[in-house]
Amino acid sequence: MKTVTVRDLQKKVKECVDHAQEDRVVITRHGKPAAVLVGVEDEDWESVVLQTDPAFWKLIRARRKQPTLSLDQVKKRLRMKR
């Protein structure tokens, strides 16, 4: 992972964007992480939007707390409904 300062980012935007297509670029301000540059070329735009949507991740966290069924339980339920 590459780290650049805000000032260096201003000077080398193209280089940083190119690098971000391969790996994340951490942007620092006053020596502390302030942002992360993530390349999205060749990515499905809908996936990119979901990956950065807090509401989507809140939904995922809530779903993960719910009880799950094993594959055998699902198969039994499906056989019973026929």
C-alpha positions in Angstrom: 0.0 0.0 0.0 1.4 3.4 -1.0 1.2 6.4 1.2 1.3 10.0 -0.1 0.8 13.4 1.5 -2.0 15.7 0.4 0.7 18.0 -1.1 2.3 15.1 -3.0 -1.1 14.0 -4.2 -1.7 17.5 -5.7 1.5 17.2 -7.6 1.2 13.6 -8.7 -2.6 13.0 -9.2 -2.2 10.9 -12.3 0.5 8.7 -10.8 -1.6 8.1 -7.7 -4.7 7.3 -9.6 -2.8 4.9 -11.8 -1.3 3.2 -8.7 -4.7 3.1 -7.0 -5.9 0.7 -9.8 -3.5 -1.9 -8.4 -3.5 -1.1 -4.7 -5.0 1.4 -2.3 -3.2 4.7 -1.8 -3.4 6.2 1.7 -3.4 10.0 1.7 -2.0 11.6 4.8 -2.5 15.1 6.3 0.0 16.3 9.0 1.4 12.7 9.1 -2.0 11.1 9.8 -4.2 9.1 7.4 -6.9 11.3 6.1 -8.3 9.4 3.1 -7.9 6.3 0.9 -7.8 6.4 -2.9 -9.3 3.3 -4.4 -9.2 2.5 -8.1 -12.4 1.6 -9.8 -11.4 1.1 -13.4 -12.9 -2.2 -14.8 -15.2 -2.5 -11.8 -19.0 -2.7 -12.0 -20.3 0.7 -10.9 -23.2 -0.7 -8.9 -20.7 -2.9 -6.9 -18.5 0.1 -6.2 -21.5 2.1 -4.9 -22.7 -0.7 -2.7 -19.2 -1.3 -1.3 -19.1 2.3 -0.1 -22.7 2.6 1.1 -23.0 2.7 4.9 -26.7 1.7 4.7 -25.8 -1.4 2.7 -23.3 -2.5 5.3 -25.7 -1.8 8.2 -28.1 -4.2 6.4 -25.4 -6.8 6.0 -24.4 -6.6 9.7 -28.1 -6.9 10.8 -28.6 -9.9 8.5 -25.5 -11.6 9.8 -26.9 -11.5 13.4 -30.0 -13.4 12.3 -30.2 -17.2 12.7 -29.2 -19.3 9.7 -30.1 -22.7 8.3 -27.8 -25.5 7.4 -28.0 -26.9 3.9 -29.6 -30.1 5.2 -32.3 -28.0 7.0 -33.1 -26.2 3.7 -33.3 -29.4 1.8 -35.7 -30.9 4.3 -37.9 -27.8 4.2 -38.0 -27.9 0.4 -38.9 -31.6 0.4 -41.7 -30.9 2.9 -43.3 -28.2 0.7 -43.6 -30.4 -2.4 
